[in-house]
Amino acid sequence: MGSHNHAVTDAILETLKRAGAGLKEAGVRFALAGGCAGYARGAAPSLHDVDFALVEEDVPLALKALDGLGFQIVKPPEDWLVKAYNGEGVLVDMIFSIAERPVTEELIARAQPITTAAISLPVLEATDLVVSWILPLSEHSCDYGSLLPVIRAMREQVDWDRVAAIVAPSPYASTFVTLLERLRIITPTSPAPPVGWP
């Protein structure tokens, strides 16, 4: 990793710390998601922005907290997230719907506190995190290659039978599970009957 990447990673972790502390203080029901959550769970950092999953009704509270910290709030056309930029252009995505399913209190309640960048924050439970990455895979966004190293690093933390059951209806996500089995990254799954998610 070059020094440029280190600087980018440092800026992202600094933003993660500021935003995470602000959301925590405001009492927002949230959990770290995306690449930062993978990093918190031991994967190599490939960080582009900070992702938080949160319950939709807490979005106004989250925006107020980040606005108070000097973040610039942007409401994109997509109806499943809001964005906030810190002064240096680092992006914070606040996601309240994943693969067209609203983020639930149960999903947030399953998150586990992990210390990242010297702050303890709730991080999506490993199985939920993997589901949040592979369930949205589609014809237009199907990058198995970038997911493999992250998932390989986390594989022992994940309930793969549960992942397989949840993603069974998605041809792209379930094929990725098969790929992991064929590459012997995980042992063959025996999905239980489908379970609700998130």
N, C-alpha and C positions, 0 to 999 in steps of 0.2 A: 504494500500500500504506500503510495507516494505521499509527500507532505501535504499536497493539495487535498487528498482524500482524508488525511488526518484532520485538517482544518475543517473540512465539511462535516466530518463525524463529530468533532468537538462542538461545532455550532449547533448541530442537530441535538446532541445530548444536553447542551446548555438550554436549548429551547424546550426540550422534553422536561427538564427539571423545573423551569419557570412555569410552564403551562400546567404540568402535572400538580405542582404545589398549589397553584391558583385554583384548579378544579377541586382538589382535595379540600382546601380551606372553605370553598363555597358550598361544599356538601353535595357536589354533583355525583350521580351514580354512573361511574365510568370505569373502563379498564384499558390499559395499553394494548394496542393491536398492531397489525402490520409488521414491517421489518424490525422496528424497535422492540416489539414483543419477542420476536425470534432471537434478537440479540440478547435480550434479558434472559432468555431461556437457553443461552449457550451457543447460538449459531454465530457464524462470522458476521461482522457488521456489513450490510449492503444497504446503507440508510440513505433514503432520498428525502424523506419528510417524517413527520411525527403523526401517527394515527392513534386516535382514541375512539373506542366504541362507547356509546352512551345511550341511555334511554331517551327517546324522543322528547318526552315532556320536560326533560332537564336541559334541553338545548338553550332556551332563553337564559337560564341561570349560568350555563357554561359560557355563552357569548358575553354576558355581563361581566363575568369574572375575567375573561381574556381581554375584553375591551378596557377594563380597569387597569390591566397590566400593560396597556399600550399596544396590544395587538390590533392589526387592521382586519376587520371582519369582511368576508366576501361571501355572498350567497350565490352559488353557482346554479346553472339551470337544472342540474341533476337534483332529484327530490329525495336523495338518501344521505346527503351530507352537507355540512357547512364548512367553510374554510376560514382560517385566520393566519395572517402572516406576522412574523415578528419584524422588527426594524431592519434586519439584514436579509430579508427575503426567504427565511426558512418557513416552510409551510406546515401548518397543523391542520390535519383533516379530522373533523368530528363526525363520525359515521353513526347514524342511528338506524340504518337498515342495511343488511348484508344479503346479497342475492335475493332481493325482494322480500326478505323476511325482517320484520322489525326487531331491533335489539331489545331483548327482554330483561326484566329485573333478574330472572333466573340465571341468564348468561353472565350478567355482571356479578351476581352472588357467587358463581363458581370460580371467578377470578382469584388468583393467589397473589399475596403481596411478595414482591421480589425487589431487592435493592438494585437499582440501575442508576448510573451517573450520580451515585451518592444520595439517592432519595428512594425511599420505599414506596412503591406504587402498585396498585392492583394490576396484574398482567393476565390477559385471557388465559384460561386453562388450556393446556397444550392441545388437547383433542379439539376444543372449540376453535383454537387458533388455526389449526390445519384445515378444519372445515371452512373457516372464513376465507382461507386462501384458495381452496380448490373448488368450492361450490360455485363461485362466480365464473369459473373457466367456461369459455364459449368459443365458437368458431372464430370470433374476432379477437379473442384474447386467450391464447392457449400456450403460454410459455412454460412448458414442463422443465426445460433446462435450468432456468433460474431458481425454480422451486426445489430441485433435487438436493443441492448441498445444504440448504437451510433445513429441509425436512430430515435429511440423513443425520444432521447434528442433533435433532430433537426426537428422533424416532422412538427412543425408549420411554419418553414421557407420555406417549400417545396411546389411547385405547383404539386400536385400528379396527376392531370389529364394529365399534360404535361409529367410527368415521365411515366405514363401508356401508353400514345400514343407512346413515343419513344421506350419503351422496348417491345411493343406488339409482335414483331417478335421473341423474345427470350423466349422459354418455361421456362427457369430457372428464368429469371428476372421477367417475368410477373406473374409467380407463387408466387414469393416473394411478389409482390404487393398484390396479392390475400390473402396471409398469413397475411399481415399487416391489411388488411380490416377485415379478420375473427377474428383477435386478438383485433379488435376495436382500433388499434393504429392510424389508419386513417379512415376517412369516405369513403364509397364506391366511387370509381372513375368513371367518365364517360369520357373516353378518347376521345379527339377530333380526327379528322382524323390525321394520322401520320404526324409528323413534322420532319424537318431535325435536325440532331444533329451530331457533336457539333456545 
